[in-house]
Amino acid sequence: MRHKFRNVPQLVEGIHFSSKKEAKRYADLNLLKKNGEVVFFLRQTPFHLPGNTKYVCDFVVFWKNGDISFEDVKGMRTQVYILKKRMVEDLYPIQITEI
């Protein structure tokens, strides 16, 4: 089966990821957690938007120093993604980092 943007889905620890890049970021975050830099992280966190639409952030990371980062693993920035990201950042007091 062909996937959108030629991503190759990955299965890591029984978890399905949309791409190798997203699976690698998950592995990196687990290593950072094991080393104590990351307290914990959430995957696939939804943000509700007007018009019964939602944006799903790949990772919300809680760092040891108290910072919280919102990360989206991107290979290709589509127009829909750019619009939804802008809407989330306008509605919520966050900044999304593209990995």
C-alpha positions as CSV (number, residue, x, y, z in Angstrom):
1,M,0.0,0.0,0.0
2,R,1.2,3.5,-0.9
3,H,1.3,6.0,1.9
4,K,0.9,9.7,1.8
5,F,4.1,11.6,1.0
6,R,5.9,8.2,0.6
7,N,6.3,7.8,4.4
8,V,7.2,4.3,5.5
9,P,5.1,3.5,8.6
10,Q,7.0,2.0,11.5
11,L,6.1,-0.2,14.4
12,V,8.1,0.4,17.6
13,E,7.3,-1.3,20.9
14,G,3.9,-2.1,19.5
15,I,3.2,1.5,18.7
16,H,2.4,2.5,15.1
17,F,4.2,5.6,13.8
18,S,3.5,7.5,10.5
19,S,7.2,7.6,9.5
20,K,10.7,6.5,10.3
21,K,11.4,10.1,11.4
22,E,8.6,10.1,14.0
23,A,9.7,6.7,15.3
24,K,13.2,8.0,15.7
25,R,12.0,11.0,17.6
26,Y,10.1,8.7,19.9
27,A,13.2,6.6,20.5
28,D,15.2,9.8,21.2
29,L,12.7,11.0,23.7
30,N,12.7,7.6,25.5
31,L,16.5,7.9,25.7
32,L,16.2,11.4,27.1
33,K,13.7,10.2,29.6
34,K,15.9,7.3,30.7
35,N,18.8,9.8,31.1
36,G,16.6,12.1,33.2
37,E,16.5,15.1,30.8
38,V,12.8,14.5,30.1
39,V,10.3,13.8,32.9
40,F,7.7,12.4,30.5
41,F,6.1,13.0,27.2
42,L,2.7,12.6,25.5
43,R,2.0,11.3,22.0
44,Q,-0.7,12.4,19.6
45,T,-2.2,15.2,21.7
46,P,-5.3,16.7,20.1
47,F,-6.1,20.5,20.0
48,H,-9.7,21.3,19.2
49,L,-10.2,24.1,16.6
50,P,-13.2,26.0,15.4
51,G,-15.4,24.3,12.8
52,N,-15.3,20.9,14.5
53,T,-11.7,20.5,13.4
54,K,-8.7,19.3,15.4
55,Y,-4.9,19.4,15.1
56,V,-2.9,16.5,16.5
57,C,0.5,17.4,17.9
58,D,3.0,14.5,17.7
59,F,4.7,15.0,21.0
60,V,4.2,17.2,24.1
61,V,7.5,17.0,26.1
62,F,7.9,17.8,29.8
63,W,11.5,18.7,30.4
64,K,13.4,18.3,33.7
65,N,14.0,22.1,33.9
66,G,10.2,22.7,33.9
67,D,9.9,23.6,30.2
68,I,7.2,22.1,28.0
69,S,7.7,21.7,24.3
70,F,5.1,21.0,21.6
71,E,6.7,19.0,18.7
72,D,5.5,18.0,15.3
73,V,7.7,15.7,13.2
74,K,7.4,16.9,9.7
75,G,8.8,15.8,6.4
76,M,6.5,17.9,4.3
77,R,4.7,21.1,5.3
78,T,1.3,21.0,3.6
79,Q,-1.0,24.0,3.3
80,V,-3.5,22.3,5.7
81,Y,-0.8,21.7,8.3
82,I,0.5,25.3,8.1
83,L,-3.1,26.7,8.5
84,K,-3.9,24.4,11.5
85,K,-0.6,25.1,13.1
86,R,-1.2,28.8,12.9
87,M,-4.7,28.4,14.3
88,V,-3.4,26.4,17.3
89,E,-0.7,29.0,18.0
90,D,-3.3,31.8,17.8
91,L,-5.9,30.0,20.0
92,Y,-3.5,28.4,22.6
93,P,-0.5,30.0,24.4
94,I,2.0,27.6,22.8
95,Q,4.6,27.5,20.1
96,I,4.9,24.3,18.0
97,T,8.4,23.2,17.1
98,E,8.9,21.3,13.9
99,I,11.4,18.4,14.1
